[in-house]
Amino acid sequence: MLPAPTYIKQSCRFLETWGDANKNASTAASANMMVFASFSSIPGNMNNFRSERRRSQSLYPEWLTMAKAHRSSLREKLQEEFLSCKICFEPFHRPKALPCLHSFCEHCLRDYVRRHASDRPGHFPCPICRKSTQIPDGGVEKFQDNFVLLSLSDTLEEDDVWHDPTPHQLSPPRSLAPPTPLEQKLKEHDWYFGKVSRNASEEWLLMSGYPKGTFLIRLGEASPDTFTLSVRDCDELRGYLVKHYKILAKRTDSPVKEYYYITPKRMFKSLSELVNHYSEVADGLCCKLTQVCQKPRSLIWAMDRGKPDEFGTTRESICLLRKIGSGQFAEVWLGKWNQCRDVAVKMQKPEAVKTSAFLDEAQILKTLQHTNIVTLLAVCSETEPVYLVTEYMANGRLSLHLREGKGRDLKVSQLMWIAAQIADGMAYMEKEKFIHRNLGARNILVGEQNKVKIAGFGMTKCADDPDFNFRRGLKMAIKWMAPEVLLYNKYSTKADVWSFGILLLEIFTHGREPYDGMGSKEAFEHVQHGYRMPKPELCPTEVYDVVLTCWSLSHQSRPSFDFLSTFLHDWQAPS
């Protein structure tokens, strides 16, 4: 038997080295060093590797079969152990290397550093080895890029031993640079979102109301000339998450100039054909594609004349199912949008509020875009009553969820997570100079996996708006309001901070009404004389101390929402 080609010997030797490193390495860092050092010698460069492979394919068919098996095994082990971020458990995206040699996605590391600050200023513990690491000047972005991981990922994506040679062998994968006509053609499809970021696609796909298998196709972020399929999936341990699949293209000399594929085993003449196939069967994906993600804010009625924009919709596209709530100025209905997505429809009560005032809330929601603020999807204002169409949060209002729903059994850590999300949304409003003026558990909506979003923007004002007077006849939530509001009608974001302190006690008492047993007037008089509600049993002492600062009579002494957000996230960090 002829000797095996060099590239097969080296592949086998690398696989053995990988196994030894995986078994005997004392730390993950040393295993990384051994594996990547071994990989760098297989062989001197990948061009020689491919050249030798092509030369030997016809001479050593039995060795080619052996190489395929080793390559497949190697790829799977590397993908699982070394090419996946240990924070998000997904393939690396812009990997950054810490001094301890552990690597993580840049966006994962940035979020981790924010939430897990060390006792030493400017330091944080490594997520794997827990070694204290200093944050460089300029932030996480200044950590060194892991070029070994980047090149390794690119190499493993290439078509080295996946296909046997054929008379019409497809050329190696190239970056897909869609010409303008293709771009225009793709825009006709609902599933094509164009150039959007990975984070944005995840935020849209994780909105409440979408089933498993909801998807979109976008231009790649790391490689803008490629496509990416993003799919909503559900895991028993991690809940809903989004998985991303790179779509590559190959040129051929056949009448079909270009093929598209996620795996080389299955190629398609067009992206439409690819979508149709995976809509019928998963075929290697996490699940089959079920429905298209709605383009956020793309079907919003123009606010000035009530005419739809270029993506306009009609009232007939919204089917009202049942009433789920009612307030002073509006009713809220569960509806079906475009026969595919559950939505909440806030319907104006014409006799209770003017149309212009109702549309003010829509203008504010259109401006505010944050993951912890309810998303406006459409406004139907061609006739009365006006509809505000927002995303549907399946678990309803936080007050009822904590008191009567599944939230009754939430633990302290879960309650802290809810509080931190609300603080995040309010910190964003603080930055954008908006004042909510009606903050309370009744205006917080709960979705899946304890995801919460701020709602109830009927009284919200921009801080630059000089008109802070409440409309005559408006019912005010006295127990949640700061003293300066009730005494002098003086409103600022610090008044929202006072309300947030009340909201925190609502959370830690599982939705109990504040100042229980007191009327609004009696509660206000007690507050003026220095009374503060006692610490609930579930509320950590350090959290209650911060709540007391939220209730300072001097609004200047109250903390900012930016501080509150950081404090609540840091409290959850493991010691």
N, C-alpha and C positions, 0 to 999 in steps of 0.2 A: 504494500500500500504506500502510496506517495505520502511524504510528510505533509502535515497540515500547514497552511499558509501562516505566515507570521502573525497576521492580524487576529487569527483564531486563537493561536497560542496565547497572545497577549490578553485577549478577551477572557480566556479561561483563567489565566493567572490573576487578572484583576478581580474576577468573581471570587476566587479563593482568598485574595487579600481582603476583599470586602467582608467575607465571612469571618476571617480571623479578627479583623478590626471590630466587627460588630459583637463578637463574643468576648474578646479579651480586653477591649479598651476600658480603662478605668473611668473615663469620663466621656460625655458626648463630644466634648471639644477635641480630645485626642482622636476619637473615631472620625470626626470630620476631617482632621488634618491628614490622617492616613489614607482615607478614601480619596480625597481630592488630589493628594500627592500621587497616589497610584494612577488615578484617571489621567493625570497630565502626561503619563508615559505611555499612553495607548493610542496609537504609536506616537511619533514625534509631532505630527499634526494630522488633522482629519482628512486633508487632501490626499496624503500618502495612503491613508487608511482606505479611502474610497477607490483610489487608483488600483491598489493591490486587490481589493475586493472584486472589482470589475475584471481584472486580468485572470483571477483564479476561479471565477464563477463556473466557467465551462469546464475547468479541469478537475474541480473538486466538489461535485454536487453533494456527496455525502457529508463533506465538511461544512458545506453551506447550510445544510439542514441542522447540523450541530450548532453552528454559529447563531442561527435564528433562535434556537431554544435558549442558549445562554444569553443572547441579547434581550429576549423577552423577559427572562427571569431577572436579569440585571436591571432592566428598565423599571420593572414593578417595584423591586426593592429600593432602588434609588428614589423613585417617586414617593414611596411611602415614608422612607426614613430620612431622606436628605433634601428632597425638593419640595417639601411642604412646610409651611410656616407653622410653628408649634403654638401660635396664638389663635389663628383663624382656622388651622388645619386644612388650608387650601394651598394650591401651588403658589410658589413665591411670586409676588408682584413688587418689583423694585426692591430687591433684598438689600438690607443694610447689615453690616457686620459689626458686632460689639467687640471691645478689646479682648473679651474672653473667647472669641471666635464663634460664638453662637450668632445665627442670623435670623432676621425676621422681616416681614413685609414693612415697608416704610410707614404706611398708614396704620398698621396694627401697632407698631412700636410707638408711634406718636400718641395714639389713644391710650396705650398701656402706661407710658410715662406720665401722662396727665392724671391717670387714676391711681397710680401706685408710687407716689413720691416717697422717698426715704426720709429717715429722721435727719440725715445730713442734707442741708440745702444744696440743690443742684445735683443730687444723686438719685438713683433708683436701683432696685434689685433686678438682676437678670431674671427673666421668667423661667429659665431652666436651672441654672446653677445657683441662683440667688446672690451672686457676687455683686457687691456694690459697684455701680458704674456711674461715672461722672457724665453729665449731659454737656456736650461741647457747646461753645459759644455759637449761637445761631440756631440751636435746637437740634432735633433728631436728624434733620436733613443733612447735617454736617458729618454724621457717621459715615465711614467709608463704605462705598458700594461694594457688594460682594461680586466681583467680576467673575470669579470661578463659578459661582452658582448661575450667573446670567449666561455664561458661555456653555455651561453644562446643560442647562435647560434647552438652549437653542440647539445644541448638538443632538440631544435625545429626541427632539421633535423631527429631525430630518430623516429621510427615507433611506436608511443604510442597508438593512437586511429584511425589510418587510415584504418585498416583492421579488419573485423570480424574474429574470430578464425575459422579455418577450420581443417579437419583431417590431412592435410599435411601443417600445418602452417610453413611458411618460418621462419628461424631463424633471430634474430635481425641483422641489417646491420653491416658488419665488414669492416675494411679497406681492400681495394683491393691491394694485394701484388702480382703482376703478376709474374709468374715464367719465367725463361729464355726462354723456348719454346714459350710461349705466346708473349713475347717481340719480339722474332725473327719473329713470324708470323705477328704481327702488323706492322712491318717495311715494309712489302710487300705492305701496303696500302698507297696511296698518302696522305690521310688525317691524318695519324699518324705522329706527329712531335717529339715524344719522350719527353725528359726533357728540356723544354724551359720555361722561366719565363712569368708571366702574362703581364708584360710591353712589352716584346719582341713580344708576340703574338698579342698584340694590335697594335704595330707599323707595323707589317707585314700586318695585316688585313685592316689597314687604308690607305695603299698605294693606289694611284690613279689607276683606271682601273678595280677595283673589283666591282661587283654588290652587292646589298643587299642579304644577305643569304650566302655569302662566309664564309667558316668555316674551322676549323682544330680541331683535338683532340690531347691533350698533357697530360703528367703526371702533376698532381697537384703540385703547388709550395708550398702552406702552408702545404699540406699533400702529400708528394711525392709518397705515395703508393695508390693514387686515380687518376682517370682520370678527365679531364675537357674538356667540349665542348665549344669552343670560336666561336662566330658567329658575323659577321658584320651586323649591323642594321642601320636604318636611322630614325631620329626623326625630326619632323617639326621645333622644336625650337633649338635643340642641334646639328642638322646635323648628320653626320656619327659617329657612336660609336660602341663599341664592348661589347657584353654581354657574360657572362660566366656562364656555367651550370655544376654543379658537377655531375659526373657519379658514382654511387655507385654500389656495388655488394652484392648479397646474396647467401649463400650456401644452398643447399637443399639435401635431401636424394634421390631425384629422379635421373633418368639417366642423366638429365642435371645438372651437378654439380654446376653451377653458373649462375645466372641471372644478367643482367645489367639493370640499370634504372636511369632515371632522376627524375621521379615521380613514387611512388609505384603503381599507377594506371595502368602503362604500363611497362611491363618488357620484356626483350629480351634475347635470348639465346647467342647472341654474339654482339660485338660492330658493326660489319658489318650490322647486322639486325637492330640495333638501327639507324645507319646512313641511311639505306634504308628507314626506316619508316618515319623519320623526313624529308627526301628528298621529300616525297610525300605529307605530310601534316604537318603543324606547330604543331598542337596538344598540345598547351600550351607554345611553344617557341615563341620568338618575331616574327619569320617568318620561313618558311620552308627553308631547306638547298638547296642552288642552285648550288654551285660549290666549288671545293677544292681550298684552298689557295696554291699558288705555294711556294715550299720551297725556301727561299731566298738564293741566291748564290750557290745553290746546283747543278744548271745546267750550270756551268761555264767551258768553255774549258780551258784545261791546257795551261798555257802561254808559256811554253818552247818549246814544239814540235807541238802545235796545235792539240793535240789529246784530246778527251773528257775524263773527269774523270769518276768515277763510276756512276755518275748521268748524263752522257753526253747526249747532244742533237745533232740534225743534222740541217743543213741549211733548210731542207724541213719543219721543225717544225715551221718556221717563215714565215708567209704570209705577203708580203708587200702590203699595201692598197693604200696609196697616199703620195706624197711628202709634207712635212709640213715646210721644211726649208732648207737652203743651206748656207754654209760658205766657207771660203777660202780653207779648206782641206777636207771637208766632206759634204755630204747631209744627211738630217734627214727625215726619213719616219715614218708614222704611220703604225704599223703592228699588226698582231694577232699572239700571241705565243701559241703554242699547241692548237690552235683553241678555246681558251677560254679567254685569257687575252689580253687587249690592251697594246701595248708596243711602245716605241720609238726606232727606229733602226737607229743608226748613221753609215752611209756607207762611207767607205774610198774612196777618189778620188786618185787612184794610181798614176796619173801623177803629183799630187800636193804634196804628202807626202810619205815618205818611210813607209813600213809596220811596221818596228821596232819602228819608232817614233809614229805611230798611236797606237801601242800596249802599249806604255809607259803610255798613258792616261788610258788604261784598268787596268794596274798594280796599278796606283794611286787610281782609283775608287775601286779596289778590297781591297785596304788597308783602305780607308776612309769609316767608317760606322757610320753615324749619321742621325738622323731623319730629319735634314734640309740640307742634301747633297743627291743629286740624287743617287739612288741605281742601281748598275750594276747587271743585271740578268744573262747575258750570253755573251760569246765572240765566234763568229764563224770565225775561222782563217785558216780553212783547204785549202781554195782557196781565191784568191782575187776577188772582193774587200772584205776586212775584215768588219764584222758586230760587232758593240758594241750595245748590247740590254740592254736598261734601262727602268725603270718604265715610264709610260706615264703620263704627267701632262696636264690635259684637257684644261686648260686656257692659255697654251703657255708661251711665254716670258713676263716677268714683264713689260718691256718697252711698248709693244703693248697692254697689258692688261690694263695698266693705261691710255694709250692715246686713245685707240679705243674700248676697250672691256668693260666688266662690271665694271672694276676698276675705271672708270671715276667718279662714284658716291660714292666712298669709303670716309668715314669720317676720321677725324684726328686720332681717337682711333684705327681704323682699319689699317690705314697707319702705325701707331706706332707699331702695332702688327706684321705687315710684316717686318718692320725694325728690330724688336727684334729677329725674327726668323733668319734673315740673320746673325745678330750679334752672335747668338748662334752657327750657323754652322761655322762661321769664328773663333770664340773662340776655337772651337774644333780643327780646322786646326792649329791654333796658338799653341795649346797644343801639337799637334802631329808634330809640326815643319815643316808644309807644307806652301808654299807661292803660292797663287793663280795666281797672276801676270796679271789677266785679269778680274778683278771684275767690274761689271757694271750691270745695269738693264737688259741688253740684255742677260746676262748669269745667270739670275734668272728665274726659272720656277714656274708657279702658278698652283696649283691643286684646289680641292674643298675646300670650307670653308676658303678661303684665306690662305691655306697652301702653303708655298713657300720652294723651295729647290735650293741650289747652283749647278750650272752646268758649262760647258765650261772649262774643266780641261786640254785642249790641251797645255797650256803654264805653267802648274803648275810644281813646282820643290820642292824637299825636301830642307830645309835650310842647310842641311849638304852637299848638292851637290855643288861642287866648280864651276860647269859650269852653270853660269847664263846668258851667252850670248844668245841673241835672234838669231834665225835662219835667215840667209840672205833671203831677199825677204818677210819677215813676215810683214804683215800690223799691225801697232801698234795703239792702241786707245790713241792718244796723250793727249786728254782732260782729261782722267781719271788717267794719270800717274803722279807720284810724281816727283818733280824737280830733285832729285838726280838720278833717273832712267834715265831721258832724258839727263842729263849732264854727268854723270859718269858711267852709266850702273850699278849702285849700288842698289841691290834689297834686301829687308828684309821684314818681316811681317809688319813693319811700313809703307812701301810703299803701302801695301794693305789697311792700315788704311786711308791713303790719298784717295785712290780710294773709300773707303767706305763713306767718307764724300761727295764725288761727287754723289755717289749712293743715299745717303739720300736726297739730293736736287732733284734728279730725282724722288724720291718717292713723295715728297711734292709739286712738280710741275706737277704731273700726267704724267710723262714720257717725259717731255720736254728735249730736248738736252741741255747739259750744255754749258755755254758760248754762248748762243743763239745769232746768228748774227755774230759771230767771226769765223775765220778759226782756224785750229789747231796751226799754227805758231804764229798767232796774240794772241791767248789765252795764249800760253806759255810765250810770252814776257810780257804780262800784269801781269801774276802770278809772274814772276821774279821781277817785280817792285812793288810788294805788293798788287796787285788787288785781291780781293776775291768776289765771287758772293754774291749778297745781299740776305737777308732772304726772302724766299717765304712767301706769305700771310698765307698759311696753317701751316707753320712750327712754333711750339712753340718757344718762345724766348730762354728758357733754353736748348732746343735741338740745336738751331742754335749756341749757345755759345759753345756747345761741338763740333759741326761741325767745328768751327773755330780752335779749338785745333787740330782737325784731319789734318788741313791744315798748321800746323806749319812748317816753313822751316827746322827747326832742327828736324830730325826724332826722336831723343830721347825725345822730348817734346810732342810727340803725345801719346794719351792714348792707352792702350791695348784693345784687343777685349773682354777680360774678363770684363774689366770695362764698355765698351760700352754695352755689353749684360746686365749686372746688371742695368745700368742706364736706358736703354730703357724699361726693364721690370718694374722697380720701378716707372717710370713715369706714368704707367698705373694704379698703385695702387690707390684705392679710398682714398680721404682725410678724 
